[in-house]
């Protein structure tokens, strides 16, 4: 029996996404993003539903709850940005520690950031600017009149450029 995402599944997913949205604020995921992830997970696992073993509602609740637990575990393992004058980052055990209070740190960061930003397309720079004003990706996409998928594609391209420019050593 093929189950589409019925009202119960959509309501369950919407409610769970609302419940956990604040936990993911630091990652840039909003409620809509979390709903999309939960829907995708349920659709991926839908073929495993066996009506002999359980009811559809029980299956939906179990899958959504496990997906939420997985998202929370992943979110808790994401590094949270912490600032401050004595925040240290060890790049590798063999390399020296980078300190935010070093005399050249700000100058080096500004130069490296300028170099990478100059390589971005106008659309990518516009998205960076919009995200600096509005960190919610969905809202930034709305302001730029682009889809969330396009925004995420551009963000991934920007991240790759930042990594290629070795900017991760500053964070």
N, C-alpha and C positions, 0 to 999 in steps of 0.2 A: 504494500500500500504506500503510495507516494504522498508524503506530507509536505505541503507547501508551508511557508511561514504564516501560520494562522494568527489570529488576533491574540491568542494566549502567548505564543512565542514572542511576538513583537512587543507585547506589553511587558512580559518578563524581562526581555532584553533592555527595553527602555528604562524600566525601573532600576535594574541593576546598574546600568550605565550612569543614571542619576546618582545612585548611592556612592559610586566609587570615583566620580569625576574629580573631586577635589584632591584625591590622592595622587592624581596624575598631572596636576597643574604644572609641576616643574619639568615635565617631559614635553610639554606643548600639545598633549592630547586633550581634546575637549570631549564633551558628552557624545557628540555626533561621531567622532573618531572611534570612541570606545564602543558605541553601538555597532558601527561597521565591523569592527574586529570581532565582536561577539556574534554577529549575524554570519560572518564568514566562517567562524569556527563551527557554528551549528550546522550550516549548510555542508561543510566538509564532513562532519560526523553523521549527518542525517542517514546515510546508507547503512549505518550500524544499528539503527533502530530495529528492534524485534518486538512486535506487538504481543508475542506470546510471553515474553519476559517482563514487560512493563507497559504502562500506559504512556501515550505520547507526552502528556503533561509532565509525568515523572521524568521521562527521558530529557525533555527540554530543560527542566529545572536542574537536573544533574549535570548536563553538558554546560549550561550557562554558569553554574556555580564553580565547576572545575576550571572553566575558561577564565573566570574572574580571579580565582586563586592563582592561576598561572600568570595572569597579567600583574597581579599584586606582587608576586614573587619576582617577576622580571623588573617591575617598577622599583621595588625596594633595592634591587641590585644596581640600578642606574646611579651613577655618581651625581650627587647634587652639588651645584656650584656653590662654593663657599668663598667669600672674599675676605680681605683683610690684609693688613700690611705684613703679616708674618706667615701667610699661607704658603706652605712649601709643597712642591710636587717633585717626587723622585721619578726622573725619566726612566732610568734603568739603574740597577745596582752599581754599574761601572761608571755612570756619568755623575757629574756633580749635581747638587740640588739647586733648582732654580728658585730664586726668592723674589717675591713681588716688590720687596723694598730695596732691591739692588739699584744702583745709580743708573744703569743703562736699560733696565727692564722695560720701562714705559716707552723709551725711544725705539728700542728694538721691536717691540710689539707694534707701535705705530707704523714703522717702516715696513715690516712684514705684512701687516694688514693692508696698507696702502697698495703694496705690490699685488696682493691677491685680488683686492677689490677692483683694481684697474683691469684685470683680466676677465671680470664678469661681464655678461651681456647687460644691456640696459634693463631688460625684464628681470634679470636676477638681482641687479642693484635695487630696482624698485621694490622687489619682494623683501630684500634685506631691510630697506628703509621702513617699509610697512610693518614688518615684524618687530622692528625696534620701537615702533609706536604702539603696536597692538600685537602682543605675543600669541594670541589665539590664532592658530593657522586658518581655521574656517572663516573667522572674521576678516583676517588679512586678505584671504582669497576673495571674499565678497567685495571688499573695498577696491581690489584691483580688477574686479569683474573677470576672474578666472576660476576654473573649477578647483576643488580641493586636490584632485589627482594631479593637475598641472602644478599646483603649489608644491605638493610633495615631490614631484619629479624635479622641480627647480631647486628645492631644498637639498635633495640628494646630490644634485650636480654641484651646488655651492659647497656642501660638506666635502665632497671629493676634492674640490679645488683648495679648500682650506687645509685638508690633510696633505695634499700634494705640496702646498706652500709651507708645510711643516708648522702650521699654527697651533697644532695640538700640544706643542711643548709649553704653551702659555697657560693651558687649562688643566 
